[in-house]
Amino acid sequence: MGIKFPDDFIWGTAISAFQTEMGVSREADFPGIDWYQWTHSPEIISEKLVSGDVPENGDGFWDLYKEDMKRAVDLGTNSIRLSVEWARIFPESTGSVEAKVVRNGGGDVVAVDVDEAGFSALTRRADWDAVEHYRGMLEHAKSVGLKVFLTINHFSLPLWAHDPVACHRGIENASRRGWLDEGTLVEFGKYADFASRVFSKDVDIWETINEPEVVATQGYAARGFPPALSDTHLTFQAERNMAFAHSVAYKNLKKHGAGKPVGFGIARNAFMPVDDDPRSQKAADYASYLSTEWILNALIYGAFDNNFDTFTDERAEGISGSDFIGLDYYNRIRVRYSQGASGEGVPNMEVLPCVDCTDFGWDIYPEGIRSVSRWVFNKYRLPIYILENGLADAKDEKRARYIKAHLKELGDAISIDGVPIKGYYHWSLLDNFEWGEGYSKRFGLYAVDYRTKERTRRKSADVFEKVCRTGELLD
Ligand code: BGC
């Protein structure tokens, strides 16, 4: 028997600004971004922290967005998830623009109020060519029948807020330290206020920050993202600031955003023990806790566990919460107890290789999308959007099966488990710039030839299109 999705279900594909925009015109090439500097730095390339690929050889979505949105429509989707680049909108610091910074009893920044004078100062700082370009993009999406899901921060920061190479060389002496600085969250609040005033007309759903926990752990623990440090204290300092940054941005997006839903997105893997040793289960649970539950508790309840023992030490007042939880689900991580190991930063936990592998070495495990959604809903009782799900599969050998199997589990999560999942965005519409990995990892329903910029629809897109058009998954 087939699976029927709710009539108002949102079907979409997702991309992000930095991963897709550059590649065609000179105008699209924009160096004032931390990730741009990071991927061009000879020092960082020679340390093998990045692939050597550069974003300006990319998809060119900045120039080709109309044809790419047509591709999204051709897939039968009714929505698109994209992001705008903070640094393009404000190429220079907004630090001197006045705003009222509100703190809670503990001294944390919980609101950044921008009045009319502040807004007009922001309009003088903004790059209006970029703003108008983005407005054109959003308006076009709406005109072709795509609901707009807009993320205002998808990993990259303005260089004026984060100098990743200087931070990498010596965090103690660096002056622009990204999410480690409280100043970044204050400026983020101003940017969110501005974004909601200038883009609201065409936005249906807002996302403040994409995967704050990934930015923090990859940047300050696992060395996968800038500034590639290994320091637990800094990891949680960045996460903490991002939790408040969400809150501040939430309030400003709500204020001028005509009551549209506002949320954040996190990536939750399915950590699973491979044996019956109760210590393996414990390690898997703790890995899930550290990687996502810690930040969910902070974002939703303002509950901070400052010594990572799973108990709340501090309850911050003035946290906004969220209208929904955006969930990115990709894979399973198989683990077991192993004395002395420290996989994923978890003491005495070993991570085992994938069984059914993607080109990234990620373990395909469709049941995870159901169990993870169920867990998130049972614990936090908020509606869920699946904001990313997909795989690196250049040859397109596994994608059709992956999509079908994940959508089946998703359908079961909705109809059997009663999880209020409102939409599904496949990652990704196009092959794109996979951060430190560059162009080697191919996630697109459309393949991209980066030399000619030609897009070729992959066969597996047919499977996705069928479900999007009919709202049904047949066996
Ligand atoms: C990120 C994307 C990325 C994808 C695949 C997600 O964590 O939001 O930017 O391309 O995973 O790695």
Boltz pocket constraint, residues with backbone or C-beta under 6 A from the ligand:
constraints:
  - pocket:
      binder: B
      contacts: [[A, 16], [A, 19], [A, 210], [A, 211], [A, 214], [A, 267], [A, 328], [A, 388], [A, 427], [A, 433], [A, 434]]
      max_distance: 6.0
